[in-house]
Amino acid sequence: GICYAKSIALTALLRAHGIPAGLCYQRLADDDGTNPVVHGLVALRLAGHDRWARVDPRGNKPGIDARFSLEEERLAWTVREHLGEVDYPTVYAAPPPKVLHALRNARYRTELWRTLPAHL
């Protein structure tokens, strides 16, 4: 699966269990700043904690440890502002129009990779 689908599914599961959750995003790029793409995350708010915590449901692999922690944010990628990358501050209740457009209009995953939004 891709980050958007995983983020939407995790948000729905958290909400079904009474945990406030929403969608949030990062704009990421290759190491030379080219090929920007919007990456999907989840924000959740646990009882007893006075802040939103972001989690990356994409999964771990060698070199990437995005396990959830309330003590420190552990995302798969750290934004590199000098490459034009962005942490979008908004927590969305539903996917933004550009994300929905990409998901609804791509017939195949290979097509989706080519049409992912580069910014929100």
C-alpha positions in Angstrom: 0.0 0.0 0.0 0.9 3.7 -0.2 1.1 6.3 2.6 -2.3 7.9 1.7 -4.2 4.6 2.0 -2.4 3.6 5.2 -3.0 7.1 6.7 -6.7 7.1 5.8 -7.2 3.6 7.2 -5.3 4.2 10.4 -7.3 7.5 11.0 -10.6 5.6 10.5 -9.5 2.9 12.9 -8.4 5.4 15.6 -11.7 7.3 15.3 -13.7 4.1 15.5 -12.0 3.5 18.9 -12.8 7.0 20.1 -9.3 8.4 19.6 -9.3 11.9 17.9 -7.3 11.5 14.7 -6.7 13.4 11.5 -4.5 13.5 8.4 -1.3 15.5 8.0 1.3 15.8 5.4 4.9 16.5 4.5 6.3 17.7 1.2 9.5 15.6 0.5 12.0 15.5 -2.3 15.0 13.5 -3.6 18.4 14.3 -2.2 19.0 17.0 -4.9 15.6 18.7 -4.3 13.9 17.2 -7.4 10.8 15.1 -7.7 8.8 16.6 -4.8 5.9 14.6 -3.5 3.4 15.0 -0.6 3.7 12.2 2.0 0.8 11.3 4.2 0.9 11.0 8.0 -1.6 10.7 10.9 -2.1 13.0 13.8 -3.7 11.6 17.0 -4.5 13.0 20.3 -4.5 10.6 23.2 -6.4 11.1 26.5 -4.3 12.8 29.1 -2.0 14.4 26.5 -2.4 18.1 25.6 -1.1 17.9 22.1 -1.4 16.2 18.7 1.2 13.5 18.1 2.1 12.5 14.5 2.7 9.0 13.4 3.9 7.6 10.1 1.9 4.4 9.3 4.1 3.5 6.3 5.9 0.8 8.2 9.5 0.3 9.1 12.4 -1.1 7.1 16.2 -1.2 7.6 17.3 2.3 8.2 13.8 3.7 8.9 12.4 3.5 12.5 9.0 5.2 12.6 7.6 3.4 15.7 5.2 5.6 17.6 6.4 7.3 20.7 4.9 10.0 22.9 8.3 11.1 24.1 9.7 12.0 20.7 8.4 12.2 17.2 9.7 9.4 15.0 8.8 9.9 11.4 10.3 8.1 8.5 11.7 11.3 7.1 12.9 14.6 8.6 12.0 17.6 6.5 15.0 19.3 4.9 13.9 22.9 4.4 17.0 23.8 2.2 15.6 21.4 -0.4 12.1 23.0 -0.3 10.7 20.3 1.9 7.8 21.3 4.2 6.0 20.0 7.3 2.4 21.2 6.7 1.0 22.2 10.1 -2.6 21.5 9.4 -4.4 18.4 10.7 -7.1 17.6 8.2 -10.4 15.9 9.0 -10.6 14.5 5.5 -8.0 14.2 2.7 -7.3 17.5 0.9 -8.7 17.8 -2.7 -5.3 17.3 -4.4 -4.8 14.0 -2.6 -8.4 12.8 -3.4 -7.9 13.8 -7.0 -4.8 11.6 -7.3 -6.4 8.6 -5.6 -9.6 8.8 -7.5 -8.2 9.3 -11.0 -5.3 6.8 -11.1 -6.4 3.4 -12.4 -3.2 1.7 -11.4 -0.5 2.2 -8.7 2.1 2.9 -11.3 -0.1 5.7 -12.7 -0.6 7.0 -9.1 3.1 7.3 -8.5 3.3 9.6 -11.5 0.4 11.8 -10.4 1.0 12.2 -6.7 0.7 15.9 -5.7 3.9 17.8 -5.3 2.4 20.3 -2.9 -0.8 21.1 -1.0 
